Amino acid sequence: MLNKLEGDIMNEINEIVELFKKSGALLSGHFLLTSGKHSDTYFEKIKLIENPTILEKIVDKLVELIKSKNLEFDYVVSPAFGAIAIGFLTALKLGKKFAFTQRENDNMVLRSGFSDIKGKNLIVVEDIITTGGSIKEVADCLKNYDVNILDFFVLLDRSKEKVEVEGKIPNSLAKVSASLFDKEDCPLCKQNIPLTKPGASNKFNN
């Protein structure tokens, strides 16, 4: 039986998941992920960005989580393109600066033009984590700027196994149970369920 605190946490998680579903961002089916794996669950981030009112409600929850950590930092950094709106809105609500990374020639780089990020304290905000590939690329990229990454935050964690980045487990608003399969062993393929490749950027890992 859940105690009151556990019950409150579960209600909060359920509320967040329902917001994703309401926006049409959380889908069930047979999907080809950018990691190359197959899954029965997919997060369509464009649907979330398409609904700013819902996105703001979710980001408000993220801001509460970040504030609870009592971190002193200067920048919020997010990877392009799906997490830009999330990271920017988070930075706006926290009164911090914002920067983003992007992929150039298959390499993650910090977008040129940001003025004084070197040596600063920052947090990384991502939309979703599955294998941890993208968020690890962001962390590796930022090492070139001698920054201090205090923590990592994601909206949804759909990882099957524990993911660590720079020795830290990313904080998430909710954990979504999602099955991941190698294409050779995918039961959805064996059931001849049509495979969908959702819209993607130039990313290769989630």
C-alpha positions as CSV (number, residue, x, y, z in Angstrom):
1,M,0.0,0.0,0.0
2,L,1.4,3.4,-1.0
3,N,2.0,6.0,1.7
4,K,0.9,9.6,1.0
5,L,4.2,10.8,-0.4
6,E,4.4,7.8,-2.8
7,G,0.8,8.4,-3.8
8,D,1.5,12.1,-4.5
9,I,4.5,11.2,-6.6
10,M,2.5,8.6,-8.6
11,N,-0.3,11.1,-9.2
12,E,2.2,13.7,-10.4
13,I,3.8,11.2,-12.8
14,N,0.3,10.1,-14.1
15,E,-0.6,13.8,-14.6
16,I,2.6,14.4,-16.7
17,V,2.0,11.3,-18.8
18,E,-1.6,12.3,-19.4
19,L,-0.4,15.7,-20.6
20,F,1.8,14.0,-23.2
21,K,-1.0,11.8,-24.3
22,K,-3.3,14.9,-24.5
23,S,-0.9,16.6,-26.9
24,G,-0.7,13.4,-29.1
25,A,3.0,13.2,-28.3
26,L,3.0,9.7,-26.7
27,L,2.2,7.0,-29.2
28,S,1.9,3.2,-29.1
29,G,2.6,1.0,-32.1
30,H,5.7,-0.4,-33.9
31,F,8.4,2.2,-34.4
32,L,11.9,2.5,-35.8
33,L,13.9,4.7,-33.4
34,T,16.8,6.8,-34.5
35,S,19.0,4.5,-32.5
36,G,18.1,1.7,-35.0
37,K,16.1,-0.2,-32.4
38,H,12.5,-1.0,-32.6
39,S,10.0,0.0,-29.9
40,D,6.3,-0.3,-29.0
41,T,6.3,3.3,-27.7
42,Y,7.3,6.6,-29.4
43,F,7.5,10.2,-28.2
44,E,6.5,12.5,-31.1
45,K,8.1,15.7,-29.8
46,I,6.7,17.8,-32.6
47,K,3.2,17.2,-31.3
48,L,4.3,18.6,-27.9
49,I,5.9,21.7,-29.4
50,E,2.8,22.1,-31.5
51,N,0.8,22.6,-28.3
52,P,2.5,25.4,-26.4
53,T,0.0,25.5,-23.6
54,I,0.5,21.8,-22.7
55,L,4.3,22.2,-23.2
56,E,4.3,25.1,-20.7
57,K,2.5,23.0,-18.1
58,I,5.1,20.2,-18.5
59,V,8.0,22.7,-18.4
60,D,6.6,24.2,-15.2
61,K,6.9,20.7,-13.6
62,L,10.5,20.5,-14.9
63,V,11.3,23.9,-13.4
64,E,10.0,22.7,-10.1
65,L,12.2,19.6,-10.3
66,I,15.3,21.7,-11.2
67,K,14.6,24.2,-8.4
68,S,14.4,21.4,-5.9
69,K,18.0,20.5,-6.6
70,N,19.2,24.0,-5.4
71,L,21.8,24.3,-8.1
72,E,23.8,27.4,-8.9
73,F,24.2,27.7,-12.6
74,D,24.4,30.2,-15.5
75,Y,23.1,28.3,-18.6
76,V,20.6,25.8,-19.7
77,V,21.8,23.9,-22.7
78,S,19.7,21.6,-25.0
79,P,20.3,19.8,-28.2
80,A,18.6,20.8,-31.5
81,F,16.0,20.6,-32.6
82,G,13.3,19.0,-30.6
83,A,14.6,20.1,-27.2
84,I,15.3,23.7,-28.1
85,A,11.8,24.9,-27.2
86,I,11.9,23.0,-24.0
87,G,15.3,24.2,-22.9
88,F,14.6,27.8,-23.9
89,L,11.3,27.9,-22.0
90,T,13.0,26.3,-19.0
91,A,15.8,29.0,-19.1
92,L,13.2,31.7,-19.4
93,K,11.3,30.6,-16.4
94,L,14.5,30.2,-14.3
95,G,16.0,33.5,-15.4
96,K,19.0,31.8,-16.9
97,K,20.8,32.1,-20.3
98,F,20.2,29.5,-23.0
99,A,22.4,27.8,-25.6
100,F,21.9,24.8,-27.8
101,T,24.0,22.2,-29.6
102,Q,23.4,20.9,-33.1
103,R,24.7,18.3,-35.4
104,E,27.2,19.2,-38.1
105,N,28.7,16.6,-40.3
106,D,27.5,13.9,-37.9
107,N,29.2,15.6,-34.9
108,M,27.5,17.4,-32.0
109,V,28.8,21.0,-31.7
110,L,27.8,24.1,-29.8
111,R,25.9,26.5,-32.1
112,S,28.3,29.3,-32.9
113,G,27.5,32.8,-31.7
114,F,27.0,32.2,-28.0
115,S,29.2,34.6,-26.2
116,D,30.5,33.5,-22.9
117,I,29.7,29.9,-22.1
118,K,33.3,28.9,-21.4
119,G,34.0,28.1,-17.8
120,K,30.4,28.5,-16.7
121,N,28.1,26.2,-14.6
122,L,25.2,24.7,-16.6
123,I,22.6,22.1,-16.7
124,V,21.5,20.0,-19.8
125,V,17.8,19.7,-20.6
126,E,16.7,17.1,-23.1
127,D,13.2,15.9,-24.1
128,I,13.5,12.1,-23.8
129,I,16.2,9.6,-23.0
130,T,16.2,6.0,-24.4
131,T,19.8,4.8,-24.8
132,G,21.4,8.0,-23.6
133,G,23.3,8.5,-26.9
134,S,22.3,12.1,-27.6
135,I,22.7,13.5,-24.2
136,K,26.1,11.8,-23.9
137,E,27.1,13.5,-27.2
138,V,26.0,16.9,-25.8
139,A,28.2,16.3,-22.7
140,D,31.2,15.3,-24.8
141,C,30.7,18.4,-27.0
142,L,30.6,20.7,-24.0
143,K,33.9,19.3,-22.7
144,N,35.6,21.5,-25.3
145,Y,34.3,24.6,-23.6
146,D,35.7,23.8,-20.1
147,V,32.2,24.1,-18.6
148,N,30.9,22.5,-15.4
149,I,27.8,20.3,-16.1
150,L,26.0,20.2,-12.7
151,D,23.2,17.9,-13.8
152,F,21.0,16.5,-16.5
153,F,17.2,16.7,-16.8
154,V,14.8,15.0,-19.2
155,L,11.0,15.1,-19.6
156,L,10.6,11.4,-20.1
157,D,12.8,8.4,-19.4
158,R,12.0,5.4,-21.6
159,S,15.3,3.7,-21.1
160,K,15.2,-0.1,-20.5
161,E,18.5,-0.1,-18.6
162,K,20.0,2.5,-16.2
163,V,21.6,5.3,-18.2
164,E,24.5,7.3,-16.7
165,V,26.0,10.5,-18.2
166,E,29.3,11.8,-16.7
167,G,28.6,9.6,-13.6
168,K,25.1,11.1,-13.2
169,I,21.7,9.5,-13.7
170,P,19.6,12.1,-15.5
171,N,16.6,13.4,-13.6
172,S,13.2,12.8,-15.3
173,L,9.7,13.9,-14.7
174,A,8.3,10.4,-15.5
175,K,9.4,6.9,-16.5
176,V,7.6,5.4,-19.4
177,S,7.7,1.7,-19.8
178,A,8.8,1.1,-23.4
179,S,10.1,-2.1,-24.9
180,L,13.2,-1.9,-27.0
181,F,14.2,-4.6,-29.5
182,D,17.0,-5.3,-31.9
183,K,15.4,-5.6,-35.4
184,E,16.6,-9.2,-35.7
185,D,14.7,-10.1,-32.5
186,C,11.7,-7.8,-32.7
187,P,8.4,-9.6,-31.8
188,L,6.4,-6.9,-33.4
189,C,8.2,-7.7,-36.7
190,K,7.4,-11.4,-36.2
191,Q,3.7,-10.4,-35.8
192,N,3.9,-8.5,-39.1
193,I,2.8,-5.3,-37.4
194,P,3.6,-2.4,-39.8
195,L,6.8,-0.6,-38.9
196,T,6.6,3.2,-38.7
197,K,9.6,5.5,-39.0
198,P,8.4,8.7,-37.4
199,G,9.8,12.1,-38.5
200,A,13.4,12.6,-37.5
201,S,16.1,15.1,-37.7
202,N,19.8,14.2,-38.4
203,K,20.0,12.4,-35.1
204,F,21.2,8.8,-34.8
205,N,20.8,8.2,-31.0
206,N,18.2,9.1,-28.4
